[in-house]
């Protein structure tokens, strides 16, 4: 009987979890935020919106960083996956006021929800 190898997603989740388990002074904040984003996206793909949102919230709570807009977009999708339409609308509305790449996608999704 052949042992099943872990999927790329499982290996990635393991790596991201390892990074987050490291002492804060041994890994940079950018790497920690990347790991939070990665785990959030994996959780979202696996249908775990609540767990995903925890990771996206951590990125957003950190304040001004390069992952803010992306975290807000995926947080909106996580809200939708959990049936939290009002929270998703609030988050998507904020994205439509930005000048970034998710603006049009957020507006399109808002139009579909309303």
C-alpha positions in Angstrom: 0.0 0.0 0.0 1.4 3.3 -1.1 1.5 6.2 1.4 -0.4 9.3 0.1 1.9 12.3 -0.3 0.7 15.6 1.0 -0.7 18.0 -1.5 1.0 21.3 -2.4 -1.8 23.1 -0.4 -1.1 20.9 2.7 2.6 21.5 2.4 2.1 25.2 2.0 -0.2 25.3 5.0 2.4 23.5 7.0 5.1 25.9 6.0 3.0 29.0 6.8 2.0 27.5 10.2 5.7 26.9 10.9 6.5 30.5 10.1 3.8 31.8 12.4 4.9 29.5 15.2 8.5 30.9 15.1 9.5 33.5 17.7 8.6 37.0 16.5 12.2 38.2 16.5 13.3 35.3 14.2 11.1 36.2 11.2 10.3 39.5 9.7 6.8 41.1 9.8 6.5 40.9 6.0 7.0 37.1 6.1 4.5 36.8 9.0 1.9 38.7 7.1 2.6 36.7 4.0 2.0 33.5 6.0 -1.2 34.9 7.4 -2.4 35.7 3.9 -1.4 32.3 2.6 -3.1 30.4 5.4 -6.2 32.6 5.0 -6.4 31.8 1.3 -5.9 28.1 1.9 -8.7 28.1 4.5 -11.0 30.0 2.1 -10.3 27.5 -0.7 -11.1 24.7 1.7 -14.4 26.3 2.6 -13.4 27.5 6.1 -14.4 31.1 5.9 -14.4 31.8 9.6 -10.8 30.5 10.0 -9.8 32.4 6.8 -11.2 35.6 8.2 -9.1 35.2 11.3 -6.0 35.4 9.2 -7.2 38.3 7.1 -8.2 40.2 10.2 -4.7 39.8 11.6 -3.3 41.3 8.4 -5.8 44.2 8.5 -5.3 44.8 12.3 -1.6 45.1 11.7 -2.2 48.4 10.0 -0.7 49.9 7.0 1.0 47.1 5.0 1.3 46.0 1.4 -1.3 43.2 1.9 -4.2 45.4 3.2 -6.2 45.7 0.0 -5.8 42.0 -0.9 -6.7 41.0 2.7 -9.8 43.1 2.5 -10.8 41.5 -0.8 -10.4 38.0 0.5 -12.1 38.9 3.8 -15.1 39.9 1.7 -15.1 36.6 -0.1 -14.8 34.8 3.3 -17.8 36.7 4.7 -19.8 35.7 1.6 -18.7 32.0 2.0 -20.1 32.1 5.6 -23.4 33.8 4.6 -22.4 37.1 6.2 -23.8 39.2 3.4 -24.0 42.5 5.3 -20.3 42.2 6.4 -19.3 41.4 2.9 -21.2 44.4 1.5 -19.5 46.7 4.1 -16.1 45.4 3.2 -16.7 45.5 -0.6 -18.0 49.0 -0.4 -14.8 50.1 1.3 -12.9 48.5 -1.6 -14.8 50.5 -4.2 -13.5 53.7 -2.7 -9.9 52.6 -3.3 -7.8 53.1 -6.5 -6.5 49.6 -6.5 -7.0 46.5 -8.5 -9.9 45.1 -6.6 -12.1 48.2 -7.1 -13.9 47.1 -10.2 -14.2 43.5 -9.0 -15.7 44.7 -5.7 -18.2 46.9 -7.5 -19.2 44.1 -9.8 -19.8 41.8 -6.8 -21.7 44.5 -5.0 -24.0 44.9 -8.0 -24.7 41.2 -8.0 -25.5 41.2 -4.2 -27.9 44.2 -4.3 
